[in-house]
Amino acid sequence: KLWSMRLSFPEKDLKMNYCRNPDGEPRPWCFTTSPTKRWEFCNIPRCRRQCLSGRGEDYRGTISVTESGNTCQRWSSQFPHRHALFCFRSLEENYCRNPDGEKMPWCYTTNRTARWEYCTIPSCDGTEPEAQITEECYQGNGVTYRGTASFTLTGKKCQAWSSMSPHRHNKTADQFPNAYVCFPFPCFIGQWPFMNSF
């Protein structure tokens, strides 16, 4: 299960000191007003979709049984089936997910004879509003987030994107009108290599 996708997200909306993700980081972030901390991820919750919409790539419910009734293997486990998908942050517990663009959420199973299977997830069918740009939470890696959160996970205030103090940077509305996100993200131990490029 390997996949690749390139998405363009125009108008990064680098306004005020609001948290954004103009460059495909794992979640929205900002430069901080602290002279000793250049940047941090923001304190914004991830949106949780409990039903199936489309192929279910944003499904974050807790179903952990496959269509045939097999229990899902924990994503962090390599038994009974070895795999390399445990590095994806959305792969929690043994919940059905769609990290690789399959036709619907799936999981590795605890059945030695069935490596992986699709899961039956109830369809949203209008019971849950369609995913929209929202101020309360972010979806995926947050490239579409347009809310007004302006504090980091550790409580630091965000520096305005147009400001070069206390941290100089090139992530301005003029310099960064479009951004691209490439998949797959490789698994790295420790810090992502492009985090030091700011």
C-alpha positions in Angstrom: 0.0 0.0 0.0 1.9 3.0 -1.3 0.4 6.1 -2.8 1.3 9.5 -4.1 -0.7 12.7 -4.5 0.1 16.4 -5.2 -2.4 19.0 -4.1 -2.4 22.7 -4.6 -4.0 25.0 -2.0 -4.2 28.6 -3.3 -4.7 31.6 -1.2 -2.9 30.5 2.0 -4.6 33.4 3.8 -1.6 34.4 5.8 -3.5 37.1 7.7 -2.9 38.7 11.1 -1.2 36.2 13.5 -3.6 33.3 12.8 -2.4 29.8 12.7 -2.0 28.4 9.2 -0.3 25.6 7.3 1.1 27.2 4.1 3.7 24.5 3.5 2.3 21.1 4.2 3.5 20.6 7.8 1.6 17.9 9.8 -0.8 20.5 11.3 -1.3 24.3 11.5 1.5 26.3 13.0 2.9 29.8 13.5 6.1 31.7 14.2 5.9 32.8 17.9 6.4 36.1 19.6 8.9 34.5 21.9 12.5 35.4 21.0 13.7 32.0 22.2 11.2 29.8 20.2 11.0 30.4 16.4 7.8 28.4 15.7 5.4 25.9 17.1 2.3 23.9 16.2 -0.9 25.6 17.2 -3.5 24.6 19.8 -6.3 23.6 17.4 -8.3 20.4 17.7 -8.5 18.0 14.7 -12.0 17.6 13.2 -13.5 14.2 13.9 -15.8 12.7 11.2 -17.9 9.9 12.7 -19.5 8.7 9.4 -18.4 7.9 5.9 -18.2 10.7 3.3 -16.6 10.0 0.0 -13.8 7.4 0.4 -13.6 8.1 4.1 -10.1 9.7 4.1 -11.3 12.0 6.9 -13.1 9.4 8.9 -12.1 9.5 12.6 -14.6 7.3 14.2 -14.0 4.3 16.4 -15.2 1.3 14.4 -12.6 -1.4 14.7 -14.2 -4.5 13.0 -14.0 -5.4 9.3 -16.9 -6.2 6.9 -16.4 -9.9 7.6 -16.3 -9.4 11.4 -12.5 -9.6 11.9 -11.1 -7.5 14.7 -8.7 -4.8 13.5 -5.0 -5.1 14.4 -3.6 -2.1 16.3 -1.8 0.2 13.8 1.2 0.4 16.2 1.5 -3.4 16.2 3.4 -5.6 13.8 1.6 -8.8 14.7 0.2 -10.8 13.1 0.8 -8.6 10.0 3.9 -6.5 9.5 3.4 -3.1 7.8 4.9 0.4 7.5 1.9 2.6 8.1 2.3 3.1 11.8 3.9 6.5 11.3 0.7 8.2 10.1 -0.6 10.4 13.0 -4.3 9.6 12.2 -3.8 5.9 12.7 -5.0 5.5 16.3 -5.6 2.4 18.3 -7.1 -0.2 15.9 -9.7 2.0 14.3 -10.6 1.7 10.6 -8.9 4.4 8.5 -8.1 5.2 4.9 -4.5 6.6 5.0 -3.7 5.6 1.4 -6.6 6.6 -0.7 -8.4 3.2 -1.0 -12.1 3.1 -1.9 -13.1 3.2 1.8 -11.6 2.8 5.3 -9.9 -0.5 6.1 -7.6 -2.1 8.6 -5.1 -4.9 9.1 -6.8 -7.7 10.8 -5.9 -9.9 13.8 -6.8 -12.9 11.6 -3.5 -14.5 10.3 -5.3 -15.5 7.1 -6.8 -12.1 6.2 -4.0 -9.5 6.0 -6.4 -6.5 5.6 -10.1 -5.9 4.9 -12.5 -3.0 4.3 -14.7 -1.8 7.2 -18.4 -1.0 7.1 -18.8 2.6 8.1 -22.3 4.2 8.3 -22.7 6.8 5.5 -23.2 10.4 6.5 -26.1 10.8 4.1 -26.7 14.4 5.1 -26.7 13.5 8.9 -23.4 15.3 9.3 -22.7 18.6 7.6 -20.3 18.4 4.7 -16.7 19.2 5.6 -16.2 22.9 5.3 -13.6 25.4 6.1 -14.2 25.8 9.8 -12.9 27.9 12.7 -13.3 25.3 15.4 -11.0 22.5 14.1 -8.7 21.5 11.2 -9.0 18.6 8.8 -6.2 16.5 7.4 -3.0 18.4 7.9 -4.8 21.8 8.2 -3.9 23.4 4.9 -7.5 24.6 4.5 -7.8 25.9 8.1 -9.0 29.5 8.1 -10.0 30.1 11.7 -8.6 32.7 14.1 -6.6 30.6 16.6 -3.4 32.5 17.4 -1.7 30.5 20.2 0.6 27.5 20.1 0.3 24.2 21.9 2.4 25.6 24.8 0.5 28.9 25.0 2.8 31.2 23.1 1.2 34.0 21.1 1.7 33.8 17.3 3.8 36.4 15.5 1.9 38.2 12.6 2.8 36.7 9.2 3.6 40.1 7.9 6.0 40.8 10.8 9.7 40.1 10.8 10.1 40.5 14.5 11.2 38.7 16.5 11.7 36.1 13.7 12.6 36.9 10.1 11.0 34.5 7.6 9.8 34.1 4.0 6.3 32.9 4.8 4.4 36.0 3.7 1.3 36.4 1.7 3.3 37.9 -1.2 6.0 35.2 -1.1 3.7 32.3 -0.4 0.4 32.6 -2.2 0.3 28.8 -3.1 1.5 25.7 -1.4 1.8 22.1 -2.2 1.5 19.0 -0.2 3.1 15.8 -1.4 2.3 12.3 -0.3 3.4 9.9 0.9 5.1 11.5 3.8 8.1 9.2 4.7 8.4 8.0 8.3 11.2 9.9 10.1 12.4 9.2 13.6 12.5 12.5 15.4 12.0 15.8 13.7 10.7 16.1 10.1 13.6 17.2 7.8 11.9 20.3 6.4 11.0 21.7 9.8 14.5 23.3 10.0 14.1 25.1 6.7 12.2 28.1 8.1 
